[in-house]
Amino acid sequence: MDWFAYLRLVCAGMVAFGAAVLLLPSLSMAAFGLMVYGDPAFPAGFSSEAKQYIRLAHAVMGAVMVGWFLTLRWVLRAAEDGTPGAWRAAVSAFAAWFVLDTGYSLASGFWPNALLNTAVAALFLPGLAATRTSSTHAGRAPATP
């Protein structure tokens, strides 16, 4: 299996997801409302200012996801090409996102977001694990004794 092609596909899917969060705000906010509050509508007590801020936060989150996964895709391309340190940079950035986002989600009681993060990690981990050896040795000269 071409694991780098798999990772490119997963990154493309995450870019599409981020774009949907940004460009289809009603749909994405209903999905997150269902996930977080058990209801696709805003809770009745939310003010119009709070709703506007949540819309902004969703738009920013979608835009950041697009940029993050496009960047991850290019760093993985560098790893595929044998650029020293590229695979480690991709894995380090991914791990930092996962630990920080999931840790905060759990600490603040938003465990459904932690489950969503875990599903994303489950998509990436097989490809990252499978490409470790090929990317860490590709493009390098053999070690001298």
C-alpha positions in Angstrom: 0.0 0.0 0.0 1.2 3.5 -0.8 0.9 5.0 2.7 1.9 8.5 1.6 -0.9 8.5 -0.9 -3.2 7.4 1.9 -2.0 10.3 4.1 -2.5 12.8 1.2 -6.1 11.5 0.8 -6.8 11.9 4.6 -5.3 15.4 4.5 -7.5 16.2 1.6 -10.6 14.9 3.5 -9.7 17.1 6.5 -9.2 20.1 4.3 -12.7 19.5 2.9 -14.1 19.1 6.4 -12.4 22.4 7.5 -13.8 24.1 4.4 -17.3 22.8 5.1 -17.0 24.2 8.7 -16.1 27.6 7.2 -18.4 27.7 4.1 -21.4 25.8 5.4 -21.8 27.4 8.8 -25.4 26.4 9.4 -24.7 22.8 8.8 -21.5 22.6 10.7 -22.9 24.6 13.7 -25.9 22.3 13.8 -23.6 19.2 13.8 -21.4 20.7 16.5 -24.5 21.8 18.5 -25.8 18.3 18.3 -22.4 16.9 19.4 -21.9 19.4 22.3 -25.4 20.2 23.4 -27.5 17.3 22.1 -29.5 19.7 20.0 -28.7 21.2 16.6 -30.1 24.6 17.6 -28.4 27.1 19.8 -29.5 26.9 23.5 -32.3 29.3 24.1 -30.3 31.3 26.6 -27.6 32.3 24.1 -27.6 36.1 23.3 -27.3 37.3 19.7 -23.7 38.4 20.6 -22.8 34.9 21.9 -24.3 33.4 18.7 -22.2 35.7 16.5 -19.1 34.9 18.5 -19.7 31.2 18.1 -20.2 31.7 14.3 -16.8 33.6 14.3 -15.1 30.8 16.3 -16.5 28.2 13.8 -15.3 30.2 10.8 -11.8 30.6 12.3 -11.7 26.9 13.3 -12.6 25.9 9.7 -10.0 28.3 8.2 -7.3 27.0 10.6 -8.1 23.4 9.8 -7.7 24.1 6.1 -4.3 25.8 6.6 -3.2 23.2 9.1 -4.0 20.2 7.0 -2.6 21.8 3.8 0.6 22.4 5.7 0.7 18.9 7.1 0.2 17.5 3.6 3.2 19.5 2.3 5.4 18.5 5.3 4.5 14.8 4.6 5.4 15.4 0.9 8.8 16.5 2.1 9.0 13.4 4.2 8.1 11.3 1.2 10.9 13.0 -0.7 13.4 12.1 2.1 13.8 15.6 3.6 15.6 15.0 6.9 13.4 15.8 9.9 10.2 16.3 7.8 8.4 13.1 9.1 9.4 14.0 12.7 8.1 17.6 12.2 4.7 16.2 10.9 4.3 13.8 13.7 5.4 16.3 16.4 2.9 18.9 15.1 0.1 16.3 14.9 0.9 15.0 18.4 1.0 18.5 19.8 -2.4 19.3 18.3 -3.9 16.0 19.5 -2.6 16.2 23.1 -3.5 19.9 23.6 -6.9 19.9 21.9 -8.0 16.6 23.3 -6.6 17.4 26.8 -8.5 20.7 26.9 -11.6 19.1 25.6 -11.6 16.5 28.3 -10.6 18.9 31.1 -13.4 21.3 30.1 -16.0 18.5 29.9 -16.4 18.4 26.1 -15.6 14.7 25.7 -17.4 14.5 22.3 -14.7 16.7 20.8 -12.1 14.4 22.3 -13.8 11.5 20.5 -13.8 13.4 17.2 -10.1 14.1 17.7 -9.5 10.4 18.4 -11.3 9.4 15.2 -9.1 11.9 13.2 -6.0 10.4 14.9 -7.2 6.9 14.0 -7.3 7.9 10.4 -3.7 9.3 10.5 -1.9 6.9 12.8 -1.7 3.9 10.4 -0.2 6.0 7.7 2.2 7.8 10.0 3.4 4.5 11.5 3.8 2.9 8.2 5.8 5.8 6.7 8.2 6.2 9.7 10.9 3.9 8.4 10.7 4.9 4.7 10.8 8.6 5.5 13.5 8.5 8.1 15.9 6.7 5.8 14.9 8.0 2.4 17.3 10.5 0.9 20.0 10.0 3.5 23.5 8.7 2.9 24.3 5.5 4.8 25.8 6.1 8.2 29.6 5.7 8.4 31.1 3.4 10.9 
